[in-house]
Amino acid sequence: MDHAPTLDALSIGPLRAAKPADVDALLDRVFGADRRRRTAYRIRDGMTALDDLSFAALDRQGRLIGSLQCWPAALDGTVPLVLVGPVAVQPEYQREGVGRTMMERMIAAADYIGSDPLVLIGDPEYYGRFFGFEAHWTREWTVPGPVERRRLLARVPKGQTLPAEGHLGPRR
Ligand SMILES: CC(C)(COP(=O)(O)OP(=O)(O)OC[C@H]1O[C@@H](n2cnc3c(N)ncnc32)[C@H](O)[C@@H]1OP(=O)(O)O)[C@@H](O)C(=O)NCCC(=O)NCCS
């Protein structure tokens, strides 16, 4: 990409405004073509992204700069959760606030609709610092693949709690 727009020059809206092929290309670029083998993909195997919690950042030419998807997930198939991710920003535009703005939009939407608790696999230095995700909720959970425990995070609305044990996977 030849031109670096500021955050002001981007529009953040529903992911459905982006072409699926552009989203795939962005995710391949940021996470590598073997990304589908990651544990997060197994957690939401067979699920369709949640339209009201999935966002895209587009520049004025309609190019995809960032994407954020959320998926139905559950603990033991029955305790509903929302799996957040992947969150991806084109390398040229990282650390300009795009990821944070998409996450803030998603969290505002989740709080507004009273969504189920959010879970993700990601850096606690980012998702804990800015958005209140914590690893202590998930200490005893099992997941369908390898995971660094400190990166398995949940964000639980005040006054709510989560089961201490269970298997995190798709919502059936
Ligand atoms: C992680 C990612 C989504 C963050 O989006 P971004 O637009 O680059 O980041 P932001 O501008 O919103 O970040 C703002 C702050 O977070 C910090 N930050 C960004 N990524 C971080 C990370 N992985 N760990 C710790 N801090 C991070 C930045 O340094 C910045 O801090 P500062 O304001 O003190 O300088 C993006 O960098 C990305 O796509 N990375 C590769 C893919 C990835 O790791 N995705 C997350 C797993 S699903």
The ligand as an ORCA input file, in Angstrom:
! r2SCAN-3c Opt
* xyz 0 1
  C      -2.782     -6.824     17.460
  C      -3.416     -5.826     16.476
  C      -4.819     -6.277     16.114
  C      -3.489     -4.458     17.212
  O      -4.039     -3.498     16.356
  P      -3.237     -2.160     16.044
  O      -4.131     -1.269     15.263
  O      -1.914     -2.510     15.465
  O      -2.952     -1.598     17.501
  P      -3.457     -0.268     18.191
  O      -2.956      0.912     17.452
  O      -4.895     -0.374     18.441
  O      -2.623     -0.441     19.536
  C      -2.544      0.550     20.430
  C      -1.576      0.166     21.551
  O      -1.489     -1.251     21.725
  C      -0.134     -1.667     21.700
  N      -0.078     -2.997     21.086
  C      -0.432     -3.338     19.831
  N      -0.274     -4.670     19.648
  C       0.172     -5.167     20.828
  C       0.510     -6.480     21.258
  N       0.417     -7.548     20.466
  N       0.939     -6.603     22.543
  C       1.044     -5.543     23.369
  N       0.721     -4.283     23.002
  C       0.302     -4.094     21.746
  C       0.565     -0.619     20.895
  O       1.923     -0.537     21.221
  C      -0.162      0.629     21.330
  O       0.285      1.028     22.589
  P       0.633      2.562     22.904
  O      -0.644      3.328     22.632
  O       1.056      2.572     24.321
  O       1.720      2.871     21.937
  C      -2.562     -5.647     15.198
  O      -1.299     -5.132     15.536
  C      -2.375     -6.920     14.401
  O      -3.117     -7.188     13.452
  N      -1.354     -7.712     14.757
  C      -1.098     -8.979     14.139
  C      -2.208     -9.964     14.362
  C      -2.505    -10.235     15.817
  O      -1.605    -10.479     16.618
  N      -3.806    -10.211     16.180
  C      -4.288    -10.439     17.526
  C      -4.615    -11.887     17.803
  S      -6.285    -12.295     17.359
*
